[in-house]
């Protein structure tokens, strides 16, 4: 069953839902693009990894995921191994705050050159602080290169990333073609609008892929069975009264 909303479903923006949606939506986008560009291009998923090692420290963007940041061993793992020498003293290590955010890379199959990056923004990319600063630094590096950048913001919350002349909107899709910078195309979207079909630029000699953001959302919504639990909480940020009344007509089990 597809999402009942004509565009972005604001209930997916709640902090208890968003990370799961983000990590499901990115692979679905990669599948949609990959089916169109194979075999000329490689479409793969990578991760930003943010780590905070002490409560008072800012989180650091440590780059791509690797084996050193895999699941930590558990007591069961230890029990399954050889007998361990007991230490004379035990201490408590600080908890490590770890967040992984997936994104998409499109590479030329012949030379594995990075051609396009597709990002789906998360609250940590937008909220003021070290995470935003680090994301903006990476964004600036990409925008100064020959890599195409597609940036998708499906979150009403948080300050917008720097974009001059962006009209009022709730969401947007930015498509920055390397050969056209500093100009870039933007698809501004309001709450009641359907999500667009966005072009995914490749190399200049090749036609764009087409990303049906609304269609992908419907597939993810259905596969994740979001209809069974996301409506237990109000959207976050809360909708204005007029929009809240409009949204309630789409919530399963309500009549107004």
NORURQUI-V920983 format. One record per residue. RES is the residue in three letters. SS is DSSP state (hx for helix, st for strand, lp for the rest). D_FIRST is the distance of its C-alpha to the first C-alpha in whole Angstrom. Layout:
res = (RES & RES)
ss = (SS & SS)
d_first = (D_FIRST & D_FIRST)
This chain:
res = (UNK & UNK & UNK & UNK & UNK & UNK & UNK & UNK & UNK & UNK & UNK & UNK & UNK & UNK & UNK & UNK & UNK & UNK & UNK & UNK & UNK & UNK & UNK & UNK & UNK & UNK & UNK & UNK & UNK & UNK & UNK & UNK & UNK & UNK & UNK & UNK & UNK & UNK & UNK & UNK & UNK & UNK & UNK & UNK & UNK & UNK & UNK & UNK & UNK & UNK & UNK & UNK & UNK & UNK & UNK & UNK & UNK & UNK & UNK & UNK & UNK & UNK & UNK & UNK & UNK & UNK & UNK & UNK & UNK & UNK & UNK & UNK & UNK & UNK & UNK & UNK & UNK & UNK & UNK & UNK & UNK & UNK & UNK & UNK & UNK & UNK & UNK & UNK & UNK & UNK & UNK & UNK & UNK & UNK & UNK & UNK & UNK & UNK & UNK & UNK & UNK & UNK & UNK & UNK & UNK & UNK & UNK & UNK & UNK & UNK & UNK & UNK & UNK & UNK & UNK & UNK & UNK & UNK & UNK & UNK & UNK & UNK & UNK & UNK & UNK & UNK & UNK & UNK & UNK & UNK & UNK & UNK & UNK & UNK & UNK & UNK & UNK & UNK & UNK & UNK & UNK & UNK & UNK & UNK & UNK & UNK & UNK & UNK & UNK & UNK & UNK & UNK & UNK & UNK & UNK & UNK & UNK & UNK & UNK & UNK & UNK & UNK & UNK & UNK & UNK & UNK & UNK & UNK & UNK & UNK & UNK & UNK & UNK & UNK & UNK & UNK & UNK & UNK & UNK & UNK & UNK & UNK & UNK & UNK & UNK & UNK & UNK & UNK & UNK & UNK & UNK & UNK & UNK & UNK & UNK & UNK & UNK & UNK & UNK & UNK & UNK & UNK & UNK & UNK & UNK & UNK & UNK & UNK & UNK & UNK & UNK & UNK & UNK & UNK & UNK & UNK & UNK & UNK & UNK & UNK & UNK & UNK & UNK & UNK & UNK & UNK & UNK & UNK & UNK & UNK & UNK & UNK & UNK & UNK & UNK & UNK & UNK & UNK & UNK & UNK & UNK & UNK & UNK & UNK & UNK & UNK & UNK & UNK & UNK & UNK & UNK & UNK & UNK & UNK & UNK & UNK)
ss = (lp & lp & lp & lp & lp & lp & lp & lp & lp & hx & hx & hx & hx & lp & hx & hx & hx & hx & hx & hx & hx & hx & hx & hx & hx & hx & hx & hx & hx & hx & hx & hx & hx & hx & hx & hx & hx & lp & lp & lp & st & st & st & st & st & st & st & st & st & st & st & st & lp & lp & lp & lp & lp & lp & lp & st & st & st & st & lp & lp & lp & hx & hx & hx & lp & lp & lp & lp & lp & hx & hx & hx & hx & hx & hx & lp & lp & lp & lp & lp & lp & lp & lp & lp & lp & lp & lp & lp & lp & lp & lp & st & st & st & st & st & st & st & st & st & st & st & st & lp & lp & lp & lp & lp & st & st & st & st & st & st & st & lp & lp & hx & hx & hx & hx & lp & lp & lp & hx & hx & hx & hx & hx & hx & hx & hx & hx & hx & hx & hx & hx & hx & lp & lp & lp & lp & st & st & st & st & st & st & lp & lp & lp & lp & lp & lp & lp & lp & lp & lp & lp & lp & lp & lp & lp & lp & lp & st & st & st & st & st & st & lp & hx & hx & hx & lp & lp & lp & lp & st & st & st & st & st & lp & lp & lp & lp & lp & lp & lp & st & st & st & st & lp & lp & lp & lp & lp & lp & lp & lp & st & st & st & st & hx & hx & hx & hx & hx & hx & hx & hx & hx & hx & hx & hx & lp & hx & hx & hx & lp & hx & hx & hx & lp & lp & lp & lp & lp & lp & lp & lp & hx & hx & hx & hx & hx & hx & hx & hx & lp & lp & lp & lp & lp & lp & lp & lp)
d_first = (0 & 4 & 7 & 8 & 12 & 13 & 15 & 15 & 14 & 17 & 16 & 15 & 19 & 21 & 23 & 21 & 18 & 19 & 21 & 18 & 16 & 19 & 20 & 16 & 16 & 20 & 19 & 16 & 19 & 21 & 20 & 19 & 23 & 24 & 23 & 25 & 28 & 29 & 32 & 33 & 32 & 31 & 28 & 28 & 27 & 29 & 30 & 32 & 33 & 35 & 37 & 39 & 42 & 43 & 42 & 44 & 44 & 41 & 38 & 39 & 37 & 39 & 37 & 35 & 34 & 36 & 37 & 39 & 36 & 35 & 34 & 37 & 39 & 39 & 41 & 40 & 41 & 44 & 45 & 44 & 47 & 50 & 52 & 52 & 55 & 55 & 56 & 58 & 56 & 52 & 51 & 48 & 46 & 44 & 40 & 38 & 36 & 33 & 30 & 29 & 27 & 26 & 26 & 26 & 30 & 30 & 34 & 36 & 36 & 40 & 41 & 38 & 39 & 36 & 35 & 32 & 30 & 27 & 26 & 23 & 25 & 25 & 27 & 30 & 31 & 31 & 33 & 37 & 38 & 39 & 35 & 35 & 39 & 38 & 35 & 37 & 40 & 37 & 36 & 39 & 40 & 38 & 38 & 42 & 41 & 40 & 37 & 34 & 32 & 28 & 27 & 24 & 24 & 21 & 23 & 25 & 27 & 30 & 33 & 32 & 33 & 36 & 35 & 38 & 37 & 34 & 33 & 31 & 27 & 25 & 24 & 25 & 25 & 29 & 30 & 33 & 35 & 38 & 40 & 40 & 40 & 41 & 39 & 35 & 32 & 30 & 26 & 26 & 23 & 23 & 20 & 19 & 20 & 17 & 18 & 20 & 20 & 23 & 26 & 27 & 31 & 32 & 36 & 38 & 39 & 35 & 32 & 29 & 26 & 23 & 20 & 17 & 16 & 13 & 12 & 13 & 11 & 8 & 8 & 10 & 8 & 5 & 9 & 10 & 9 & 10 & 9 & 11 & 14 & 14 & 15 & 18 & 20 & 21 & 20 & 23 & 25 & 25 & 24 & 27 & 27 & 26 & 23 & 22 & 23 & 21 & 18 & 18 & 16 & 13 & 13 & 11 & 14 & 17 & 19 & 21)
